[in-house]
Amino acid sequence: MAKVIGFCYYLHLWHQTGGKVAEALSEFFHLLRLRQQIGISPTALRRLEAQMRSMILTYQQEQHQQLQLNPPQLELIAGADETFFPGFPGIVLILMDLVSGYIVLEKKTSDRKYQTWFDQVQAALTQIGQRGAIKSLVSDRAKALVQLAIQGLGCESFPDLFHAMRCLSRSIGSRLGGQLARTKRQLQKAQREITSLHLARKPISRKLSQRFSWLQQQYQFLEMGVDTYRSCLHQISATVHPFAIDGSSFQTGGNVAQTLREILPTLAALGQTYQLSKIEKALDQFTCQILGIAAGINLWWQGVEQSLVWEQVDALTQNWLLTCLLPEVYWFSQVSKTKNPALREIYQKAYEQSHQQLLRSELTLTLKKVELNQWRHWATLMVARFQRTTSAIEGRNGYLSRLHHSGRGLSETDLQVLSVIHNFDLQRADGSTAAQRFFGRTFPPLFSWLMAQMGDLPASRKSRKFLEVTASVA
């Protein structure tokens, strides 16, 4: 029992902290008084760690070999990005299937040029038997990634909405916010001076009174600008959806592009009113990405229509799916994953409206429960294929950054092992792993497989005196 507890605890800590815990585990096992049962020195535990890493990589190789015997036909909605860590030599390239969360590529390289990206992606796709399976690529519009999608992979290249809005944030939001924060500090300082003079029963100078009044006006002026800016960003985020936020109907790429362009004059007026330099460049960058953002909407609708053709759906059922079930499932998904309170509120209203519309439909009442569940499953799959950001990759980058800073850096082997754990071990709320969602099949549980392969923990060392006593007794 002590061996099982110790080994499980070791795996848990290694999983959470990247493997830099040999000394802590050695002390932990000492406190459990296990030094007579197992080898608990830091050196022994590091050897065990190296063995564990090797076995985890062996597990991945075995699963890939099984996949290549009968590779499934998949279409990847991929996202790509690169990340850097201070003091970490090289660049980490990440390519992920945004629908399932499966990491196809997580590799340390010396550069992020197109040819490097192309070679690494092709090698990763070949390894899992999915070469040529990428249908679209969402990225921050780096030239190498756009070239990778269009020229290298022959697929659609879409802008990441998060990065598109970020260029507006740097040029407008951060500057307005900085001015507002400085004005607030000055206003508070003036207020303290006035309060101090009141308490001392001294007269307030005309200069101080005028400065306080001007700061109040300036603060209100800047606050109004910040509110307008946030409203614009809020409107941008609420616009880029395949369904109208007011629940009126579905949206095409043309509808989305037109609405986004209508927001730009307000942002331009902000820049002129508050004298923000270089705002024209930020607006030009965002304008250049509008068509790409809108094209993502159109591609998603094409996928939905193609799926309905394959399902051979009659006109009545098709109309019910597109106008009732699909928007209801879509807005429920947005409510579930949105953390912004303001956006969550309007998504909740859109969901409630679409839910009521679904309940009022005659077809909803006449369909059998089994059929309704089947169509709901289809709608869930379709909704999952709409990806407008690479937020999953940003979250992965943050996770790697935490491991890098809390430990002693990340080696190439660290990245490979962490990728395997992410793909085959981490589970969502429904209990599925990224590999199960991506390939549509089950895999041996990584933890159980590893326990069976690793065997017992190393035996403790016996002192010479102990061996002599044991021999004399025998």
N, C-alpha and C positions, 0 to 999 in steps of 0.2 A: 504493500500500500504506500509506503514511504517513497518508493521508486516512482510509482505512478503520479503521486501528488507533486513530487519534485520535478518530474519531467514535464508535466502539464503546466506547472507554474513557469518553468523555464521557457517553454514555447510561447506562453502568453506574453511574457515580458519581452521576449525577442520580437514577437509580432508587433508590439506596440512601440518599441523604441529603436528598432533597427539593429539590434544585436549587440549593443555596447553595454552589457549588463553582467559580464562575467564576475567582476568583483562583488557586485551587489548580490548576485545569486549565491556566490560562495559564502558570504556572510549570512544570507538567509538560511542556507542549509546547515550552517553551524548552529544557528539558533534553534533549528529543529532537531539538533543532536543526531544528525545523519552521517557524521564523518566516519563512523565505523561501518556503515552499510554501503555507502557509495563514495566515489571519488569526487570531491567537491572543491578542489583547488581551482583557482582561476585558469590555470593552464589546461587542466582536464576539461573544464567547461568550454574553453575556446576550441579545443579539438572537437568536442561534441557539436559546437556551433558550426564549424567548418563542414562536418559530416552532414549536418542537417541541411545546410545550404546546398550541398552537392545533391542530396536526395530530392530536394524540392525541384531542382532543375531537371533531374532525371524524371520526375513525375510529369513535368511539362513535355518533355521529349516523348514519353510514352503516349500521352494523350494526343499529341500532334501526329504521331505515327498512325494511331487508330483513325484519326480524322482523314488522313490522306488516303486510306483504303476506300473510303466512301464519302468524299467531301460533299457537303450540302451546297445547294445553289442559293447564295445569299446576295443581297444588295446592301452595301454599307452607306449609311448617311454619316460621313466621317467628319471629324474636326481635327485640325492640326495646329500645333503651336510649338514654340521652343522656350526653354527657360534657362536661367543662369543662377548660380549661387555664388556668393562672395567666397573667394578662396578655393573655389571648385574648378579645377582645370577642365576646359571643354564646355560644350553645350549639350543639353538634353533635348532630343527631338521626341515629340509625343504625337502619336496618331491614334485616335480613339473612335470607335463606333459610338456615336452619340445616343443612339436608341437604346442599346443594351448596356453601355458603359464598358464594353470590352476594350482593353488596351491592345491594339494591334502592334504598335511600335513604341518602345520606350528605350532609347539608345543614346549613349554618350558619344558625341563626335567632336571633331576639331573645328568644324564650321557648319553653317546653315545654308550653303549654296544649293541651287536647284539640283545639280547632279548628285550631291550627297543625299538630299532628300529622296530623289528618285531611286537611287540604288538601295537605300535602306528600306524604303516602303515596298519596293518590289521583292526584296529578300524576305521581308516579314509576311507579305501576302502569300508568297510561294510556300513558306513554311507551314501555313495553315490551309493550303489548298484553295485559296480564294483570290488568285491573281485575276485582275481585271474586274473585281466585284464592286469597286467603289462607284456609286452613282452620283454623288455630289460631295463637295468638300467645303466646309465652313472654316474661315480663317480670318485673321486680322488684316488681310489684303497685302501681306508682304509679297514682294515681287516673285520671290522664289516659290512661294506657296501657290500663287495664281498660275505661274508657269507649270508647276507640278500638276495642278488640276487639269488645265486646258491642254497642255502639250504632252505631259508625261502620262497621265491617267486617262485622258480623253473624257473627262466628266465635267459637270457644271461647277463653277466656282462662285460661292456666295459670301458676302461680307458678314462678319460677326457683328450683330447689332450692338453688343456691349462695347466693342472697340470703336464702332462708328459714333456712338454717343459719348465715348470718353474724350474724343477730340474736341467736342463741344464743351465738355466739363472743364478741360484744362484751359480753354481760351475764355470761357464765360463764367462758369460756376465757381472755379477756384479764385478768380480775380475778384468777382463780386463778393464772394464769401470772405476773402481776406480784407477787403475794404470795410465790410460790415463789422467784422470782428475788431478791427483797429478803432473804428468809430465808437463801438460799444465800450471799449476800454477807456477811451478818452471821455466819453459821456459819464461813465461811472466815476472816473477821477474827478471830473467837474462837480458831480453830485456830492461826492465826499467833501470837497472843499466848501461847497455851499452849506452842507449840513454842519460842518465844523464851525463855520462862522455863525450859524444860527445858535448853536449851543454856547458859543462864547459871547453871544449877544453883540456881535460886531456887524457893521454894515457890509453889504455885498456890493462889490465894486461894479460899476456899469460894464466894464470890460468882461468881467467874469460872467455876468448875467447875459450879455450878448453872445459870448462864446457858448454858454450852455444852451441857449435858444437855437443857435446855429447847429450845434451838434445834434440836438433833437430832430431838427428838420432834415439834416443829412442822414441820420439813422433811419428815419421813416422813408426817405427817398431811396436809400440802398435796400431797405427791407422790401420795398415794393418791387425793385428790380429782381431781387433774389426769388421772390414769390412768382414773378412772371417767368423767370428762367425755369424754375422747378415745374411750373405748370406746362411749359413746352416739352420738357423731358418726359413728364407724365403722359402727355398726349402722344408723343412719339411711341413710347412703350405700349400704350393702349391701342395704337393704330395697327401695329405690325402683327396682325392675326388673320387667319383665313375667314373669320366671322366678324361682323360689325359688333362693336362693343355695346351698342344699344339694342342688340338682339333683333334688328330689323331683317337682316339677310346675310348671305355669305359675301365675302369680298374677293375681288380679283386683284392681281398685281397692279393693274391700272388704277383701281380705286385707292390702294395703299399709297402708290407713288404720288398721286394727286394730293392726298391729304398731307403727306410729308412735305411736299413743296409749299403748301399753304402755311406751314409753320415757320418756314425760313424767314419771311419778311419780319415777323415779330422778333426773332433772334437778331436779325440785322439791325432793327431799330434799337434793341437793347445795347448793342455795341456802339451805336452812334450816340445814344443818350448818355451812356456812362463812359464814353471815350475809351473803349477797350481796344487796344492795338492788336493787330494780326488776327482779328476776328474774321476778316474776309477769307483768309486762308483756311480756317477751320470750317467755315460754311461751304467753301468750294470742295473740301475733302468729303464732307457729309453729302453734298449734292451729287458728287460722282458715284456715291455708293447707293443712292436711292434706287436706281434701276436694278442693281444686283439684289437688294433687299426684296424688292417687289417680285423679282424673278423666282425667288424662293417660294413665294405664295403660289405662283402659277405652277411650278413643278410639283408642289404638294397636291394641288387639285388634279393634275394629270395622273398622279399615282392613284388617287382615290377613284377617278373615273376608270382607269385601267383595271383596278381591282374589282369594280362592279361589273365590268365586262366579263372578267374571268368567272365571277360568281353567277353570271347569267340571271341578273335580277330583273323582274318586271318593272314597268314604269311606276306603278303605284308604290311598290316597296322602295324603289330607288328614291322617289320623292320624299318618302318618310325618313329614309336614312339621312339624306342630305339636309333636310329642313328641320328635323326633330331630334333624332338620336345622336347624330354626329356632333352638332353644336352643344348638346347637353353633356356629352362625355368630354368634349374639348374644354368647356368652361369649368367643369368639375376638376379636371386635371390642372388647370391654371390656378384655381383656388388652392388646391392641395400643395403646390410647390412654390407659391408666391409668398414671400415674407414681408414685402413692403405693405404697410397697413392701408395706404390710400389705394394702391392698385388692387389689393386683396378685396377691398370693399366693393369696388366697381365690378370685379370679376365675380364676386358673390352675387351681385344683383343680376349680372348677365346669366349666371348659372340658374338662379331661381326662375328667371323668365323663361329660359329654354326648358327647364324641368317642367314647368307648368304647361308649356306648349306640347311637350312630349306626352304628358298625362291626358291632355285634351284630345289627342289624336285617336281616331277610331281604330286604326291599325294596332296601336299599342294595347288596346283592350282586347282585341281579337286574337292576337298572336299567342301561341302557347309559350309557357315559361322557358322551355328548352330552346325554342327558336329565338326568343328575346335575349336569352343569355348568350347564344351563339353570335347574334348580331352585335351585342354589346362588346363581346370579345373582339370582334372584327373592328369595331369603332375604336376600341382602346389601342389596337395595333396601329391603326391609321393615325390616330392622334399622336402616338409616340414618334412617328416618322416626321413630324413637323419640328424641325430644329432651327432656331434662329440665332443661337449663341453657342459659344464654346465654354459655357460656365462649368461644365463637368471637368474639362481640362484645367481650368483655372483652379478648381478645387483640388485637383490632383497635384498641381504645382505647389499649392499651399501646403499640402500634406508632406510632400518631399522636402520643402523648405524647412518645415518644423523638424523633420528627422535630421536634416543636414545640420541645423543649428544646435539641436539638443545632443547630438552625438559627436563623432569625430569625422564628419563628412560622409559622402556616399561614394562607394567604389562602383565599378561596372557590375561586379557580382551582386552588390546590394540592389542595384536597379533591377537586374534580371529576377532576383528572388522576390522583390517587392511586387513586380509585375505579375508573377505567378500567383502570389497570395491575393492580389486584387482581383484577378480574373477567376480563380478557381476556389477561393475560400470566403471572401467577404460576401455577405448576403444582404439583400434588401428586406423590407418588412415582410414580403411574401415568402421569404426563405430561399429565393433563387439567387444563384451566382451570376456574374457577368457572362461566364462561359456558357452556362445553361441557356440564358436568354439569347445569346448571340448565335450559337449553333443549333438551338432547339433540341438538345438532347442532354441526358444526365451524364455526370462524370463521377468517378469514385471520390468520396469525400477526402480532401487533401489531408486533413488532420488524422483521420483513421488510417489512411494509406501510409502516412509518415510514421505513425506509431508502430505499425506492423513491420516497417522496414528498418527502423532504428534499433529495435531490440531494447535490452536493459541499459541502464546507466552504467558508466564505468565503475568497476569495483574499487574500493578504497585501498590505499597502500597499507601494508602491514610492516610495522617496525621489525628490526632484527631481533630485538628482545622478545617481541610477541611470537615470532616464528620459532625461536629457541624454546620458549615455554611450551608452545603447541607441540613441538617435536618430542620434548621430554615426556609430556603427558601421554602422547601416543605410544 
